[in-house]
Amino acid sequence: MKPFHASLADEDGQAITEVEGTIESPEEAAGACSGRFELQDTESFMQGVMDGKKFRLQVDGGDAFTIKVESVSVSSRSGFSEALFLTV
């Protein structure tokens, strides 16, 4: 897993927030990559997750991914959540 900092946007390109997390390197993953990130709780993100929408993850200095959030859980930091995702 390698760390990243990225901009998170909805599937229409509307910015949601900045996130930090980890993602499998291409050498680790055959096909879709999995990862996780922590973000400050936002209503638009949570609604998108509940609606099964895809998101765009634009990693600083490089890659852009379309992701599907698999699960969201409460983070150890107050007001933050941890999301687990797969690239699509």
Buried (B, 14 or more C-beta within 10 A) or exposed (E): EEEBEBBBBBEEEEEBBEBEBEBBEEEEBEEEBBBBBBBBBEEEBBEBBEEEBBBBBBBEEEBEBEBBBEEBEEBEEEEEBBBBBBBE
